[in-house]
Amino acid sequence: MALILIVEDEDQVRVLAEGILQDGGHMTLSASTADQALALLDGDDRIDLLFTDLGLQSDIQAGLMLAQEASKRKADLAVLYTTGQGLTDGMQAMFVDGYEFLPKPYTPEQLLTSVEKLLPNA
């Protein structure tokens, strides 16, 4: 079982992802902004994986910047990116090491499989 931080600014998508991950046996925390996510990362919980949308609150790179900052704060943090928009080579070049990418829309099975790839022992 892993503790997964979900960062998604669309409430319905965030709630859906939480349900999928919880049904898959994981614990979740959630945030709708990068600032909320960083506050949770700085807390006492040992977060295993950051699942973030690339675009947050109209900023297409907010999730990229969040993942970079989160990786500085927690070096062993796994990162799973998602977006429903196009992915450019420039965006992909900003991904942190050891990431997975899951395009939207995704199925529950695809989400759980991506988590298992990043956290094979969870």
N, C-alpha and C positions, 0 to 999 in steps of 0.2 A: 504494500500500500504506500502510495506517494502523496505528498502534499503539493498540490498544483495551484499556482496563482494564475488566475484567468484575468486578462486585461482586455476588455471589450467595451466600447462605448454604446453599443446597441443593446438595450436591456434584454430584449427577447432572445437574442443570440447568446448573450452571456448566461442567462438562466438555462437555456437549452444545453449549452456546453457543460455547465455545472451538473445538470441532471445526468448527462451521458457519463461524465467522469465519476460521479458518485455511484451511479449504477455499476460502473466498472470496478468499484472497490476502492476508489481513491478519495482522499479528503481534498476539499477545495477552499480557497480564499478567492475573493473577486474584487475587482476595481474597475472603474470606468474611465479613469485618467491615469496618466503616467505618474503624477504626484502622489495619488492614492496608492499606486503600486509600489513606489519607492518607500513610502511610509510603512507598508506591510513588510517589505523586504528588510527594512531596518529593525523590525520587531523581533520578538524572541522565537517565533516559529521557524523551524528549519524547513525552508521551502526547497523542494527538489527540482521543480520545473516551472518555468515561466511560459505560459501560453498567451501570446499577445497578437492582437491585430496590428498590422503595419500602420494603418491610418487610425488616429484617435482624435476626435473633436476637430475634424477638418484639416488636421496636419498629417499629411501622407507619410511623413518620416518619424512621427512620434514614437511608434512602436520600435523602430530601428534604434533610435536614440535611447529609449528605455532599456532595451536589451543590452546595449553597450554599457550603459551605466550600471545596470544590475549585475552584469558579469564582472565589472570592476569590484563591486561590493561583495559578491559571492562567487568566487572563482570556479566552484564546482557546480554551478547552476546550469541545468540543461535548458535549452530554449527551443520552443516550437512556435514558428511564425505562421500567420494566416492572413489572407486578404482575398477580397472578391474582385479587386482591381488588378490591372496588369502589373506584372513584375518585371522591372527593368534590370539590365546587367548591373547598373550602378547601385540599385537597391540591394541586389544579391551580394555585391562586393562588400556591403556594410554589415552583412550577417556575421554574428559571432561564430567562433569555432564550435564544431560539434552540434550544429543545429539540425532541425528538420523543418520542412516547409509543407504546409497543408493548405491547398487552395480552397476557397469557398465557392460554392456550397460543398460541404463535406458530409459524409454519413457518420453515424455513430461508430461503425466499425472502422472507418478510416481514421477517426480521431483516436480511438483506443489503440489501433495498430501503430500510429505515429508515436504515441506515448510509450508504448512497449519498446519501440526501436531506441528511443532516447534513454529509457529507464528499464533495461531488460530484467532487473531483479526486483522491480516494484510490483 
